[in-house]
Amino acid sequence: METLAKRVFASVSDQLAAKLEQRAEFEGRSLSNLISYLLEREMEDWTLEAAKAKK
């Protein structure tokens, strides 16, 4: 069975949107691909248990 990507919508500031668009263009990626990459990289090692332990 094929896994489908889930769409997630978020609002960002104009300044952040401009930075993301510049980076995506610089890296030759689509904006969607860049945001997905950045989120995956940020969340790669995150676990709920570790977050609770830091509180």
Predicted model as a PDB file, atoms N, CA, C, CB and O in Angstrom, pLDDT in the B-factor column:
MODEL        1                                                                  
ATOM      1  N   MET A   1       0.832  -1.175   0.000  1.00 66.00           N  
ATOM      2  CA  MET A   1       0.000   0.000   0.000  1.00 66.00           C  
ATOM      3  C   MET A   1       0.881   1.245   0.000  1.00 66.00           C  
ATOM      4  CB  MET A   1      -0.949  -0.005   1.207  1.00 66.00           C  
ATOM      5  O   MET A   1       1.831   1.335   0.778  1.00 66.00           O  
ATOM      6  N   GLU A   2       0.579   2.177  -0.846  1.00 73.00           N  
ATOM      7  CA  GLU A   2       1.360   3.392  -0.982  1.00 73.00           C  
ATOM      8  C   GLU A   2       1.007   4.380   0.133  1.00 73.00           C  
ATOM      9  CB  GLU A   2       1.126   4.027  -2.362  1.00 73.00           C  
ATOM     10  O   GLU A   2      -0.165   4.570   0.459  1.00 73.00           O  
ATOM     11  N   THR A   3       2.034   5.006   0.711  1.00 78.00           N  
ATOM     12  CA  THR A   3       1.813   6.014   1.744  1.00 78.00           C  
ATOM     13  C   THR A   3       1.655   7.374   1.088  1.00 78.00           C  
ATOM     14  CB  THR A   3       2.977   6.031   2.766  1.00 78.00           C  
ATOM     15  O   THR A   3       2.495   7.783   0.286  1.00 78.00           O  
ATOM     16  N   LEU A   4       0.588   8.072   1.424  1.00 82.00           N  
ATOM     17  CA  LEU A   4       0.354   9.400   0.883  1.00 82.00           C  
ATOM     18  C   LEU A   4       0.841  10.441   1.864  1.00 82.00           C  
ATOM     19  CB  LEU A   4      -1.130   9.612   0.565  1.00 82.00           C  
ATOM     20  O   LEU A   4       0.721  10.272   3.077  1.00 82.00           O  
ATOM     21  N   ALA A   5       1.394  11.521   1.333  1.00 86.00           N  
ATOM     22  CA  ALA A   5       1.825  12.619   2.184  1.00 86.00           C  
ATOM     23  C   ALA A   5       0.596  13.348   2.713  1.00 86.00           C  
ATOM     24  CB  ALA A   5       2.758  13.590   1.412  1.00 86.00           C  
ATOM     25  O   ALA A   5      -0.389  13.527   1.997  1.00 86.00           O  
ATOM     26  N   LYS A   6       0.665  13.761   3.962  1.00 91.00           N  
ATOM     27  CA  LYS A   6      -0.436  14.506   4.572  1.00 91.00           C  
ATOM     28  C   LYS A   6      -0.170  15.997   4.378  1.00 91.00           C  
ATOM     29  CB  LYS A   6      -0.592  14.154   6.095  1.00 91.00           C  
ATOM     30  O   LYS A   6       0.951  16.465   4.579  1.00 91.00           O  
ATOM     31  N   ARG A   7      -1.192  16.728   3.993  1.00 91.00           N  
ATOM     32  CA  ARG A   7      -1.075  18.178   3.826  1.00 91.00           C  
ATOM     33  C   ARG A   7      -1.308  18.852   5.167  1.00 91.00           C  
ATOM     34  CB  ARG A   7      -2.081  18.706   2.763  1.00 91.00           C  
ATOM     35  O   ARG A   7      -2.243  18.523   5.897  1.00 91.00           O  
ATOM     36  N   VAL A   8      -0.436  19.805   5.472  1.00 92.00           N  
ATOM     37  CA  VAL A   8      -0.544  20.593   6.694  1.00 92.00           C  
ATOM     38  C   VAL A   8      -0.447  22.058   6.283  1.00 92.00           C  
ATOM     39  CB  VAL A   8       0.574  20.205   7.746  1.00 92.00           C  
ATOM     40  O   VAL A   8       0.426  22.435   5.501  1.00 92.00           O  
ATOM     41  N   PHE A   9      -1.332  22.867   6.806  1.00 94.00           N  
ATOM     42  CA  PHE A   9      -1.344  24.290   6.469  1.00 94.00           C  
ATOM     43  C   PHE A   9      -0.897  25.101   7.673  1.00 94.00           C  
ATOM     44  CB  PHE A   9      -2.749  24.740   6.003  1.00 94.00           C  
ATOM     45  O   PHE A   9      -1.294  24.815   8.803  1.00 94.00           O  
ATOM     46  N   ALA A  10      -0.069  26.114   7.433  1.00 95.00           N  
ATOM     47  CA  ALA A  10       0.413  26.974   8.513  1.00 95.00           C  
ATOM     48  C   ALA A  10       0.522  28.399   8.004  1.00 95.00           C  
ATOM     49  CB  ALA A  10       1.780  26.481   9.056  1.00 95.00           C  
ATOM     50  O   ALA A  10       0.767  28.637   6.821  1.00 95.00           O  
ATOM     51  N   SER A  11       0.338  29.324   8.901  1.00 97.00           N  
ATOM     52  CA  SER A  11       0.524  30.741   8.573  1.00 97.00           C  
ATOM     53  C   SER A  11       1.883  31.180   9.096  1.00 97.00           C  
ATOM     54  CB  SER A  11      -0.620  31.624   9.180  1.00 97.00           C  
ATOM     55  O   SER A  11       2.251  30.854  10.225  1.00 97.00           O  
ATOM     56  N   VAL A  12       2.624  31.913   8.287  1.00 98.00           N  
ATOM     57  CA  VAL A  12       3.931  32.430   8.689  1.00 98.00           C  
ATOM     58  C   VAL A  12       3.980  33.917   8.363  1.00 98.00           C  
ATOM     59  CB  VAL A  12       5.094  31.660   7.976  1.00 98.00           C  
ATOM     60  O   VAL A  12       3.193  34.416   7.559  1.00 98.00           O  
ATOM     61  N   SER A  13       4.906  34.607   8.991  1.00 98.00           N  
ATOM     62  CA  SER A  13       5.054  36.037   8.737  1.00 98.00           C  
ATOM     63  C   SER A  13       5.556  36.268   7.310  1.00 98.00           C  
ATOM     64  CB  SER A  13       6.021  36.677   9.762  1.00 98.00           C  
ATOM     65  O   SER A  13       6.128  35.373   6.689  1.00 98.00           O  
ATOM     66  N   ASP A  14       5.336  37.462   6.812  1.00 98.00           N  
ATOM     67  CA  ASP A  14       5.841  37.813   5.477  1.00 98.00           C  
ATOM     68  C   ASP A  14       7.358  37.671   5.423  1.00 98.00           C  
ATOM     69  CB  ASP A  14       5.430  39.252   5.100  1.00 98.00           C  
ATOM     70  O   ASP A  14       7.910  37.225   4.418  1.00 98.00           O  
ATOM     71  N   GLN A  15       8.028  38.052   6.509  1.00 98.00           N  
ATOM     72  CA  GLN A  15       9.494  37.972   6.560  1.00 98.00           C  
ATOM     73  C   GLN A  15       9.966  36.519   6.458  1.00 98.00           C  
ATOM     74  CB  GLN A  15      10.024  38.611   7.865  1.00 98.00           C  
ATOM     75  O   GLN A  15      10.895  36.223   5.706  1.00 98.00           O  
ATOM     76  N   LEU A  16       9.340  35.621   7.201  1.00 98.00           N  
ATOM     77  CA  LEU A  16       9.719  34.207   7.142  1.00 98.00           C  
ATOM     78  C   LEU A  16       9.405  33.623   5.774  1.00 98.00           C  
ATOM     79  CB  LEU A  16       8.997  33.406   8.237  1.00 98.00           C  
ATOM     80  O   LEU A  16      10.201  32.858   5.229  1.00 98.00           O  
ATOM     81  N   ALA A  17       8.256  33.974   5.217  1.00 98.00           N  
ATOM     82  CA  ALA A  17       7.881  33.473   3.889  1.00 98.00           C  
ATOM     83  C   ALA A  17       8.916  33.896   2.853  1.00 98.00           C  
ATOM     84  CB  ALA A  17       6.479  33.988   3.486  1.00 98.00           C  
ATOM     85  O   ALA A  17       9.290  33.101   1.990  1.00 98.00           O  
ATOM     86  N   ALA A  18       9.378  35.135   2.931  1.00 98.00           N  
ATOM     87  CA  ALA A  18      10.380  35.628   1.983  1.00 98.00           C  
ATOM     88  C   ALA A  18      11.685  34.859   2.130  1.00 98.00           C  
ATOM     89  CB  ALA A  18      10.627  37.130   2.188  1.00 98.00           C  
ATOM     90  O   ALA A  18      12.309  34.498   1.132  1.00 98.00           O  
ATOM     91  N   LYS A  19      12.101  34.607   3.365  1.00 98.00           N  
ATOM     92  CA  LYS A  19      13.337  33.846   3.596  1.00 98.00           C  
ATOM     93  C   LYS A  19      13.215  32.422   3.060  1.00 98.00           C  
ATOM     94  CB  LYS A  19      13.676  33.814   5.096  1.00 98.00           C  
ATOM     95  O   LYS A  19      14.131  31.905   2.420  1.00 98.00           O  
ATOM     96  N   LEU A  20      12.071  31.798   3.332  1.00 98.00           N  
ATOM     97  CA  LEU A  20      11.851  30.437   2.847  1.00 98.00           C  
ATOM     98  C   LEU A  20      11.865  30.384   1.324  1.00 98.00           C  
ATOM     99  CB  LEU A  20      10.524  29.892   3.377  1.00 98.00           C  
ATOM    100  O   LEU A  20      12.459  29.479   0.737  1.00 98.00           O  
ATOM    101  N   GLU A  21      11.216  31.346   0.687  1.00 98.00           N  
ATOM    102  CA  GLU A  21      11.194  31.393  -0.781  1.00 98.00           C  
ATOM    103  C   GLU A  21      12.595  31.602  -1.347  1.00 98.00           C  
ATOM    104  CB  GLU A  21      10.262  32.512  -1.267  1.00 98.00           C  
ATOM    105  O   GLU A  21      12.960  30.977  -2.343  1.00 98.00           O  
ATOM    106  N   GLN A  22      13.387  32.479  -0.718  1.00 98.00           N  
ATOM    107  CA  GLN A  22      14.755  32.709  -1.174  1.00 98.00           C  
ATOM    108  C   GLN A  22      15.598  31.449  -1.036  1.00 98.00           C  
ATOM    109  CB  GLN A  22      15.393  33.855  -0.388  1.00 98.00           C  
ATOM    110  O   GLN A  22      16.343  31.088  -1.948  1.00 98.00           O  
ATOM    111  N   ARG A  23      15.478  30.787   0.101  1.00 98.00           N  
ATOM    112  CA  ARG A  23      16.267  29.571   0.317  1.00 98.00           C  
ATOM    113  C   ARG A  23      15.862  28.466  -0.640  1.00 98.00           C  
ATOM    114  CB  ARG A  23      16.117  29.089   1.752  1.00 98.00           C  
ATOM    115  O   ARG A  23      16.714  27.776  -1.199  1.00 98.00           O  
ATOM    116  N   ALA A  24      14.558  28.300  -0.828  1.00 98.00           N  
ATOM    117  CA  ALA A  24      14.078  27.264  -1.752  1.00 98.00           C  
ATOM    118  C   ALA A  24      14.631  27.511  -3.154  1.00 98.00           C  
ATOM    119  CB  ALA A  24      12.527  27.232  -1.785  1.00 98.00           C  
ATOM    120  O   ALA A  24      15.092  26.582  -3.817  1.00 98.00           O  
ATOM    121  N   GLU A  25      14.582  28.755  -3.596  1.00 98.00           N  
ATOM    122  CA  GLU A  25      15.099  29.073  -4.926  1.00 98.00           C  
ATOM    123  C   GLU A  25      16.603  28.826  -4.987  1.00 98.00           C  
ATOM    124  CB  GLU A  25      14.781  30.536  -5.296  1.00 98.00           C  
ATOM    125  O   GLU A  25      17.096  28.264  -5.965  1.00 98.00           O  
ATOM    126  N   PHE A  26      17.337  29.238  -3.956  1.00 98.00           N  
ATOM    127  CA  PHE A  26      18.783  29.052  -3.909  1.00 98.00           C  
ATOM    128  C   PHE A  26      19.159  27.582  -3.964  1.00 98.00           C  
ATOM    129  CB  PHE A  26      19.356  29.684  -2.655  1.00 98.00           C  
ATOM    130  O   PHE A  26      20.125  27.209  -4.630  1.00 98.00           O  
ATOM    131  N   GLU A  27      18.395  26.738  -3.261  1.00 98.00           N  
ATOM    132  CA  GLU A  27      18.689  25.307  -3.193  1.00 98.00           C  
ATOM    133  C   GLU A  27      18.055  24.512  -4.326  1.00 98.00           C  
ATOM    134  CB  GLU A  27      18.222  24.755  -1.876  1.00 98.00           C  
ATOM    135  O   GLU A  27      18.261  23.302  -4.422  1.00 98.00           O  
ATOM    136  N   GLY A  28      17.287  25.176  -5.185  1.00 98.00           N  
ATOM    137  CA  GLY A  28      16.665  24.481  -6.310  1.00 98.00           C  
ATOM    138  C   GLY A  28      15.551  23.538  -5.873  1.00 98.00           C  
ATOM    139  O   GLY A  28      15.320  22.511  -6.510  1.00 98.00           O  
ATOM    140  N   ARG A  29      14.866  23.880  -4.797  1.00 98.00           N  
ATOM    141  CA  ARG A  29      13.777  23.057  -4.271  1.00 98.00           C  
ATOM    142  C   ARG A  29      12.468  23.812  -4.433  1.00 98.00           C  
ATOM    143  CB  ARG A  29      14.019  22.686  -2.779  1.00 98.00           C  
ATOM    144  O   ARG A  29      12.452  25.028  -4.623  1.00 98.00           O  
ATOM    145  N   SER A  30      11.385  23.078  -4.356  1.00 97.00           N  
ATOM    146  CA  SER A  30      10.092  23.751  -4.247  1.00 97.00           C  
ATOM    147  C   SER A  30       9.955  24.229  -2.815  1.00 97.00           C  
ATOM    148  CB  SER A  30       8.899  22.804  -4.654  1.00 97.00           C  
ATOM    149  O   SER A  30      10.621  23.712  -1.918  1.00 97.00           O  
ATOM    150  N   LEU A  31       9.104  25.202  -2.598  1.00 97.00           N  
ATOM    151  CA  LEU A  31       8.861  25.708  -1.252  1.00 97.00           C  
ATOM    152  C   LEU A  31       8.326  24.592  -0.361  1.00 97.00           C  
ATOM    153  CB  LEU A  31       7.873  26.892  -1.285  1.00 97.00           C  
ATOM    154  O   LEU A  31       8.747  24.453   0.787  1.00 97.00           O  
ATOM    155  N   SER A  32       7.414  23.811  -0.882  1.00 95.00           N  
ATOM    156  CA  SER A  32       6.845  22.697  -0.120  1.00 95.00           C  
ATOM    157  C   SER A  32       7.924  21.691   0.276  1.00 95.00           C  
ATOM    158  CB  SER A  32       5.750  21.997  -0.937  1.00 95.00           C  
ATOM    159  O   SER A  32       7.939  21.215   1.411  1.00 95.00           O  
ATOM    160  N   ASN A  33       8.819  21.369  -0.642  1.00 96.00           N  
ATOM    161  CA  ASN A  33       9.885  20.422  -0.357  1.00 96.00           C  
ATOM    162  C   ASN A  33      10.826  20.959   0.709  1.00 96.00           C  
ATOM    163  CB  ASN A  33      10.660  20.098  -1.623  1.00 96.00           C  
ATOM    164  O   ASN A  33      11.244  20.215   1.596  1.00 96.00           O  
ATOM    165  N   LEU A  34      11.162  22.232   0.634  1.00 98.00           N  
ATOM    166  CA  LEU A  34      12.049  22.826   1.628  1.00 98.00           C  
ATOM    167  C   LEU A  34      11.422  22.786   3.015  1.00 98.00           C  
ATOM    168  CB  LEU A  34      12.389  24.267   1.246  1.00 98.00           C  
ATOM    169  O   LEU A  34      12.075  22.397   3.983  1.00 98.00           O  
ATOM    170  N   ILE A  35      10.169  23.184   3.115  1.00 97.00           N  
ATOM    171  CA  ILE A  35       9.499  23.197   4.414  1.00 97.00           C  
ATOM    172  C   ILE A  35       9.397  21.779   4.980  1.00 97.00           C  
ATOM    173  CB  ILE A  35       8.096  23.828   4.291  1.00 97.00           C  
ATOM    174  O   ILE A  35       9.606  21.575   6.176  1.00 97.00           O  
ATOM    175  N   SER A  36       9.084  20.818   4.145  1.00 95.00           N  
ATOM    176  CA  SER A  36       9.017  19.427   4.581  1.00 95.00           C  
ATOM    177  C   SER A  36      10.377  18.958   5.090  1.00 95.00           C  
ATOM    178  CB  SER A  36       8.538  18.525   3.432  1.00 95.00           C  
ATOM    179  O   SER A  36      10.463  18.308   6.131  1.00 95.00           O  
ATOM    180  N   TYR A  37      11.430  19.287   4.360  1.00 96.00           N  
ATOM    181  CA  TYR A  37      12.792  18.915   4.750  1.00 96.00           C  
ATOM    182  C   TYR A  37      13.154  19.535   6.102  1.00 96.00           C  
ATOM    183  CB  TYR A  37      13.803  19.360   3.670  1.00 96.00           C  
ATOM    184  O   TYR A  37      13.676  18.848   6.980  1.00 96.00           O  
ATOM    185  N   LEU A  38      12.879  20.823   6.268  1.00 97.00           N  
ATOM    186  CA  LEU A  38      13.221  21.511   7.512  1.00 97.00           C  
ATOM    187  C   LEU A  38      12.450  20.940   8.699  1.00 97.00           C  
ATOM    188  CB  LEU A  38      12.942  23.006   7.381  1.00 97.00           C  
ATOM    189  O   LEU A  38      13.018  20.767   9.777  1.00 97.00           O  
ATOM    190  N   LEU A  39      11.181  20.649   8.516  1.00 96.00           N  
ATOM    191  CA  LEU A  39      10.387  20.065   9.595  1.00 96.00           C  
ATOM    192  C   LEU A  39      10.865  18.663   9.952  1.00 96.00           C  
ATOM    193  CB  LEU A  39       8.918  20.025   9.203  1.00 96.00           C  
ATOM    194  O   LEU A  39      10.966  18.319  11.130  1.00 96.00           O  
ATOM    195  N   GLU A  40      11.158  17.857   8.942  1.00 95.00           N  
ATOM    196  CA  GLU A  40      11.654  16.502   9.208  1.00 95.00           C  
ATOM    197  C   GLU A  40      12.971  16.543   9.960  1.00 95.00           C  
ATOM    198  CB  GLU A  40      11.823  15.724   7.901  1.00 95.00           C  
ATOM    199  O   GLU A  40      13.176  15.766  10.893  1.00 95.00           O  
ATOM    200  N   ARG A  41      13.879  17.453   9.558  1.00 96.00           N  
ATOM    201  CA  ARG A  41      15.177  17.577  10.215  1.00 96.00           C  
ATOM    202  C   ARG A  41      15.007  18.021  11.665  1.00 96.00           C  
ATOM    203  CB  ARG A  41      16.070  18.570   9.457  1.00 96.00           C  
ATOM    204  O   ARG A  41      15.680  17.503  12.557  1.00 96.00           O  
ATOM    205  N   GLU A  42      14.118  18.971  11.901  1.00 95.00           N  
ATOM    206  CA  GLU A  42      13.886  19.473  13.259  1.00 95.00           C  
ATOM    207  C   GLU A  42      13.273  18.405  14.155  1.00 95.00           C  
ATOM    208  CB  GLU A  42      12.979  20.700  13.223  1.00 95.00           C  
ATOM    209  O   GLU A  42      13.624  18.315  15.332  1.00 95.00           O  
ATOM    210  N   MET A  43      12.369  17.600  13.622  1.00 95.00           N  
ATOM    211  CA  MET A  43      11.630  16.637  14.428  1.00 95.00           C  
ATOM    212  C   MET A  43      12.269  15.248  14.480  1.00 95.00           C  
ATOM    213  CB  MET A  43      10.242  16.518  13.901  1.00 95.00           C  
ATOM    214  O   MET A  43      11.769  14.367  15.179  1.00 95.00           O  
ATOM    215  N   GLU A  44      13.346  15.046  13.765  1.00 94.00           N  
ATOM    216  CA  GLU A  44      13.969  13.724  13.633  1.00 94.00           C  
ATOM    217  C   GLU A  44      14.230  13.046  14.975  1.00 94.00           C  
ATOM    218  CB  GLU A  44      15.268  13.847  12.878  1.00 94.00           C  
ATOM    219  O   GLU A  44      13.905  11.870  15.140  1.00 94.00           O  
ATOM    220  N   ASP A  45      14.804  13.759  15.928  1.00 92.00           N  
ATOM    221  CA  ASP A  45      15.175  13.148  17.202  1.00 92.00           C  
ATOM    222  C   ASP A  45      14.208  13.472  18.335  1.00 92.00           C  
ATOM    223  CB  ASP A  45      16.553  13.589  17.587  1.00 92.00           C  
ATOM    224  O   ASP A  45      14.435  13.065  19.475  1.00 92.00           O  
ATOM    225  N   TRP A  46      13.127  14.203  18.034  1.00 93.00           N  
ATOM    226  CA  TRP A  46      12.191  14.600  19.068  1.00 93.00           C  
ATOM    227  C   TRP A  46      11.330  13.437  19.505  1.00 93.00           C  
ATOM    228  CB  TRP A  46      11.324  15.734  18.586  1.00 93.00           C  
ATOM    229  O   TRP A  46      10.833  12.670  18.681  1.00 93.00           O  
ATOM    230  N   THR A  47      11.155  13.313  20.821  1.00 93.00           N  
ATOM    231  CA  THR A  47      10.202  12.345  21.362  1.00 93.00           C  
ATOM    232  C   THR A  47       9.418  13.028  22.476  1.00 93.00           C  
ATOM    233  CB  THR A  47      10.928  11.053  21.888  1.00 93.00           C  
ATOM    234  O   THR A  47       9.930  13.935  23.133  1.00 93.00           O  
ATOM    235  N   LEU A  48       8.207  12.604  22.683  1.00 94.00           N  
ATOM    236  CA  LEU A  48       7.379  13.165  23.738  1.00 94.00           C  
ATOM    237  C   LEU A  48       8.012  12.926  25.109  1.00 94.00           C  
ATOM    238  CB  LEU A  48       5.971  12.563  23.687  1.00 94.00           C  
ATOM    239  O   LEU A  48       7.982  13.797  25.977  1.00 94.00           O  
ATOM    240  N   GLU A  49       8.572  11.761  25.287  1.00 93.00           N  
ATOM    241  CA  GLU A  49       9.169  11.421  26.572  1.00 93.00           C  
ATOM    242  C   GLU A  49      10.334  12.358  26.896  1.00 93.00           C  
ATOM    243  CB  GLU A  49       9.643   9.961  26.570  1.00 93.00           C  
ATOM    244  O   GLU A  49      10.449  12.823  28.030  1.00 93.00           O  
ATOM    245  N   ALA A  50      11.186  12.639  25.932  1.00 89.00           N  
ATOM    246  CA  ALA A  50      12.323  13.526  26.150  1.00 89.00           C  
ATOM    247  C   ALA A  50      11.851  14.951  26.420  1.00 89.00           C  
ATOM    248  CB  ALA A  50      13.265  13.499  24.941  1.00 89.00           C  
ATOM    249  O   ALA A  50      12.429  15.646  27.256  1.00 89.00           O  
ATOM    250  N   ALA A  51      10.814  15.388  25.724  1.00 91.00           N  
ATOM    251  CA  ALA A  51      10.274  16.733  25.925  1.00 91.00           C  
ATOM    252  C   ALA A  51       9.693  16.868  27.332  1.00 91.00           C  
ATOM    253  CB  ALA A  51       9.194  17.050  24.866  1.00 91.00           C  
ATOM    254  O   ALA A  51       9.879  17.897  27.982  1.00 91.00           O  
ATOM    255  N   LYS A  52       8.994  15.840  27.803  1.00 92.00           N  
ATOM    256  CA  LYS A  52       8.427  15.865  29.148  1.00 92.00           C  
ATOM    257  C   LYS A  52       9.536  15.876  30.207  1.00 92.00           C  
ATOM    258  CB  LYS A  52       7.498  14.653  29.359  1.00 92.00           C  
ATOM    259  O   LYS A  52       9.397  16.522  31.245  1.00 92.00           O  
ATOM    260  N   ALA A  53      10.616  15.174  29.950  1.00 93.00           N  
ATOM    261  CA  ALA A  53      11.721  15.099  30.903  1.00 93.00           C  
ATOM    262  C   ALA A  53      12.417  16.458  31.047  1.00 93.00           C  
ATOM    263  CB  ALA A  53      12.732  14.029  30.463  1.00 93.00           C  
ATOM    264  O   ALA A  53      12.992  16.745  32.096  1.00 93.00           O  
ATOM    265  N   LYS A  54      12.372  17.282  30.020  1.00 88.00           N  
ATOM    266  CA  LYS A  54      13.025  18.593  30.064  1.00 88.00           C  
ATOM    267  C   LYS A  54      12.214  19.623  30.826  1.00 88.00           C  
ATOM    268  CB  LYS A  54      13.278  19.092  28.666  1.00 88.00           C  
ATOM    269  O   LYS A  54      12.744  20.660  31.225  1.00 88.00           O  
ATOM    270  N   LYS A  55      10.928  19.347  31.034  1.00 83.00           N  
ATOM    271  CA  LYS A  55      10.049  20.320  31.721  1.00 83.00           C  
ATOM    272  C   LYS A  55      10.414  20.491  33.150  1.00 83.00           C  
ATOM    273  CB  LYS A  55       8.611  19.902  31.632  1.00 83.00           C  
ATOM    274  O   LYS A  55       9.776  21.268  33.861  1.00 83.00           O  
TER     275      LYS A  55                                                      
ENDMDL                                                                          
END                                                                             
